Each structure stands twice: as structure tokens, then as C-alpha cells.
Amino acid sequence: MTGIVSQDGEKRLVLVSGRAHPELAAAVAKSLDIDLLPTTAYDFANGEIYVRFAESVRGADVFVLQSHAAPINQWLMEQFLMVDALKRASAKTITVIAPFYGYARQDKKHRGREPISARLMADLFKTAGADRLMSVDLHAAQIQGFFDGPVDHLWAMPILTDYVRTRVDVQNVTVVSPDAGRIRVAELWAQKLGGGPLAFVHKSRDIRQPNKTVANRVVGDVEGRTCVLVDDLIDTAGTIAGAIRVLHEAGAKDVIVAATHGVLSDPAIDRLQQSGAREVIITDTLPIPEERRFEGLTVLSIAPLIARAIREVFDDGSVTSLFDGQS
């Protein structure tokens, strides 16, 4: 049967994938040295989704991997249905793995009569039958509290910082946050890159218009320095492109962008190509097809990190130990 059986024969690990990002699931399975559970999934003519697993999962610890790429609502519904099918098939535990957690930016009310959609996603996973949730670089760490059960919050920072150190002179680096709200993340980055100075971009946002921000000025020492601009995600790249512009205007030597999630909604590719950034570095928590890649874009694999976290959960180990106790 598919999966890993514990040494005492009491536990069985099974990895299941939806259709949103099969390349990532295959890479995670390879890192675990297992096969994915054979799964049938297709759409009916009216858009309804059907899923079925080809092997028994009774008594198994099942990990359901689905990254919430576009079209996000389709892949969310598919994951809900997969969890429901596993619950009804008597899986012992069900862990939802959402490398990119959908609706995470709607984590609070900006105005009256708005939903808190990130909380609703957690409630829906719980209702479907999930026992545990695993994700990478949530937009806000507080989202962990939305799910009524264990949450493993993985960080891509070790993967990103290890690569960035090979691309810069750490003696001449300023780590830049694209806004004041992510200064704490920038501080952790600076520690990993040798303890250089910090800066942030002051920006304004119209909460009545999605994906609309204006970068006004940079606060901090960037003149003549390599700036590493860090964020959790790049969507339309308006914020990032504006930040790169004000950094160059402030005298930055060059700019490297590092982010975990490459949402890359239009017109992100054009903006990034024209932004003047030396390199844009992301991970593959979301699928990045060849037609969306460009010169200067580097995509790092998140699969080994997810595989290690899965193994720690299955072996009753410590996921926090993967991040020096800081997760």
C-alpha cells in the first residue's frame, strides 16, 4: 500500500495531492521517498468537483496538500471535498497542507459589514474534518489562532536567506521592509544576513480599492548599498515595484527582491521585468509555469521543508526545531 509505515507498525503516513500544484506534491513525495496516494479528481460539466481515492486510508495519518492558486475557489473546494472523503473513509488523522493559505489577507475587518475570510477558511477546514493545518509564511501569524486545532506555521526564511547570502556582499546590505507592518520580519532577515541596517518604505493604501498602494519615501540608510526587499508575497507587484522605485531614487546601489509566495497576478510580470530589480527570488509554494518566468526570476523549492515538517508531525517530533525554536 502507498505511504510509510512506522517501525512499530502502528502508524501509516499517506500523502494526497489535489490538482492545483502537482509538481510540488511530486517533489514532496520524492523527498519523503513515497508515492502519492492514487486519486481520481475531475470536474462535471456544471463545474462540480468529484474526488475519490483508489486505496484504503482507514487508520492512516493522511496529509492533504493543495496550494491555493488561481482559480482559488475551485482548488479550495477540491481540498474541502478531499478532506471530507478522507474523514468518511475513516482516516485516523487528517492534516491540511496549504503552502499558500487562501484569503489570508482578509484576516481582519477594515470597515463595517466585511467578512473575516481567513477565519472562515479555517472553520470550513475544521467542519470538513481536518485535525491539523500546515502552511508556509502566513500573511499574519495570528491566523494560527483561527483554526481550532494544531497549526504548523513553516518559515521559508532559511531557504531564502541561504540563497541570498550567495548573491550579496553581506557587509553592504540593507534589509528593507515594503511597509512598516513587516519590520519584525525584516529584523529577522537582517540577523540572518550579518546584522546590517534596516529600512522601510512608507506607503499609503486606499482600503476601498484592492491592490492599490502608493510608495512615498524610504526611511533608513540605503544610499550606495545593496537593498534586499523582503515580503511574504508578490501579487500584482504594485507595492514591490513602487518600493524598488523609491529605493533607487534614494540612492540604492541595487535591489534584490525576496518573497515566499509568487501569486504574480497580471500585470505583475511586466512590472517586475521593468522594475529595475537585479533579481526576484520566490519559492514554489504556488505553481509558476514557464510562460510566467522571466530573466532575473529565481524559484527555490519549498518541497524539502514541507517534507521535513510532515515527517516531524508523523514521528511526533518538533516542527519548531526546524526553525531554531522560533516558529
N, C-alpha and C positions, 0 to 999 in steps of 0.2 A: 504493500500500500504506500501511497505518497506520503512523504514527511519524514520527521525524525522521531525516533522512539528513545526515551530516556534510558539510561543504563539499567535502572531497576525494572524497566518495562512497564512502569505505572503511568507514564505520560507520553503523549504523542503530539508533536508540533506539525501543524499544517499551514501552508501559505496559499492564500487565494488572491487572485487579481481580477479587478474589473477591466474594462476596455479602454479607460482613459489614457493610460500610460503603460502599455505592456512592456516597453523596453526597460523601464525602471524595475518593474516586477521581476522580469527575467534576470536582471543584474543582481537583485537582492537574493533571488533563489540560488543563483550561481555562487554568491558569497557564502550562503548557508550550505551549499553543496546538496541541495534538494531539488526536486521538481515541483512546479506549481500544480495545485490540485486541478485536474481536468474539469473545465467548466463550460457549459453551454450558455451563451447570452446573445439575445438578438432583439430587434425591435419589430413590433407589429405594425401594420400599415397605418394605424392611427397614432403611432408614437409610444404606445405602451411597451414596457420592457419585460422580457421573460428571462429568468435565470434558473439554472439547475446544475447541481454538482454531480459528477459521474461516479464518485466514490463515497462510501460511508464516512461521516465525520463524528459518529457517536463517540462521546467521551474524549474528543480531541480538543487541544488548545489551538484555536484557529485564529490566524491573523489575516485580516481583510484589507488589502492595500488598494487604495483608489485615490489618485490625486485629483483635486477639483479644478480641472482645466475647463476651458470653454469647449462645448456648451455646458456650463457648470451645473445647471439644474438637472440635465439628463444624467450626468455622472453621479450627482448626489442621490438621485432617486435609485439608480442602479445599485449603489452601495447600501442604501436602506433595504432594498429587496434582498440583496445577498446576505445581509445580517439577519433578516427575518427568516430566510430559508435555512440558515445555519442553526438558528435557535430552534426551529421546528424539526430540524434533523438531529437534535439532541447533542449538539456540540457542548463540551464541558465549559469552556470559556471562549468568549469572542472579543478580540481586540481589533478595533478600527484603527487602521493606519491611514492618516490623511497628511501626506507630506506637506501639501499646501491646503490649509483649512479654509474652506469656502465661507464667505460672508464675515470673515474675521474683522474686517474694517468697520463693520456695523456692530461695534461692541458696546455702544452707549447711545443715549438719546442726546442729539444736538439741539433738537427743537421738540415741541409738544406733538403728540399724536404720531410718533415714529416707533417702529419696532426695534427691539434689540435682537437683531437677526442671528448674531453669533451665539447667543444663548439658546435661541430656538433650534439651531442646528444640533447643539449638544443634547437638548431634550429629545429631538427626533431620533438621534442615535441611541439614546437610552431606551426610548419606547420601542424601537425596533428590536432591541435585545443585546446591545453592546455592553460588555462588562468593563471595558478599559478603552482608553483613547490614547493614541500616539500621534504626535505631529512635530514638525520642524519649524522653529522660529515663528511662533505665533505673533501676530501683529501687536498684541498686548498680552503680557504674561498672565494678566488677571483672568483671561479666558479659561485658564485651567480650572478656575472655580465654578465655571458654568456647568461642568459635567459632574453628575453625581456618581463618582467613582474614581479610580486611579487614572491619572493623566501623566504620560511621559512626554515631557517637553524637551525635544532634542535641539541642540545648537549646531548650526553649520559653521560657526566661527572658527573652530580648529582647522577645518578643511580649507576655509578661505584664507585665514591668516598664514597658514603654512605655505600656501601658494604665493600670496602677495609678498612675503619675505624674500622670495626668489626674484621678484620683479622690481624691487626698490632698494635704494640706499637708506637703511633704517636710521642713519644719522641725520637725514634731511627730509623726514616725513612729518607731515601734519595730518592727523586723522580728523575728518570733517563730518559732522552730522548734518543731514539736509534740513533739519529743523531742531528747535530747542528741545522737543519732546524725546529725542533719541540720544541725548548727551550721555546718559549712563552706558548705553551700548558703545558709543564712541570711546568712552573711558576704558572699557574692557579691551577694545581693539588697540588703543594706544599702549596699554600694558603689554599686549602680545607682540607689538611692533617696536619695542625698545623704550617705551615711556616718553615719546615725543609730545609736542604740544597738541592741543585740541583747538578746534574752531567749529562754529556752526553758522548756518545760513539762516538769516532772519527772513521769514516769508509770511505772506498773508493768504488766507483761504476764504473763499465765499462758500459757506456751507450750503447755500441754495443751489449751487452748481457742481455736479460731480466732476472730478479730475481737473479742477481749476485752481491753480495756485500761482502766486507771483513771488519770485525770489527778489528781495530788495537789496540786501547787503550781507557781507560776511563779517562775522565777529571772531577775531582771533588772528594769529600770526601765520600768514600763508605766503608772503612775498618771497619769491625765489625758491620755494620749497615744492616738493612733490606732495600733492594732496591725495589722500585715499578717502574717497567719498563713500560712506557706508550707509546702507539702508536694508530693510527687511525684504522689500520687493520693488520691482520696476513694473509699473502698469503701462500707462501711456507715455511715460518718461518725461512728462512736463516738469515735474519737480526736479528730476535729476538734470535735465538739460538746462533749466534755469540756474541751478546751483553751479554747474560747470561754467556757465557764462560769467556769473559774478566772481567766481574764483579766479578765472583768467583776468577779469577786469581788476582784481585786487593784486595781481602780480604773481600768481602761482606759476611755478616752472612748468608743471604738467599735472594732469589729473587722471587717476585711476578710479574706476567705479567698481564697488564690490557689493553685491546683494545676493540674498539667498534665493528668492523666487523670481523667475523671469516670466511674468504674466505676458508682457510685450503685446498689449493691445494696440491696434492702429491708433495713431501714427508713430508708435514707439521706435520701430526700426529706423525710419527716416530721421527721427530726432536724434537718436544715438549716433548714427553714422555722421551726422552733421554737427554734433555737439563739440567736437574738438578733444574728446577724451582719448587718452593714449590706449586704454584697454578697458573693456567692460567685462567683469567676471561675475558669473552666476553659477548656481548649481542646477542639477536636472530634476528638482522636485516637481517641475512641470515639463511636459514634452516640448522640445524646441526642434521642430522639423527643419530639414536642411534649407528650405526656402526662407526660413526666418533667421538664418545665421548669416553673419557678415564678417568681414575682415576686422579684427580687433575684438571680436567676441570670444570669450573663453568659457566653456561649460564644464564644470567639475562634477564628478559623480558623487551622489549622496548615498548610493546603494550600500557601501561598506558600513557606514554609520548606522543606517536603518537595520542592517543585518545583525550588527553587534548588539543593538538595543533589543531586537527580537530575542536573541539568544539569552541576554541577561534576564529578560522577563520570563522566558521559558524555564531557565535554570534557577529561578528565584534569586537572582543576583541583584546587583545595584546598577541601575541606569545612570544614576547621578555620578557614579565613579568614572564614567566615560568623559566627564567634563570637570574633573578635579573638584567634585563636590559642589559645583556652582549651579547645576541645572535646577 
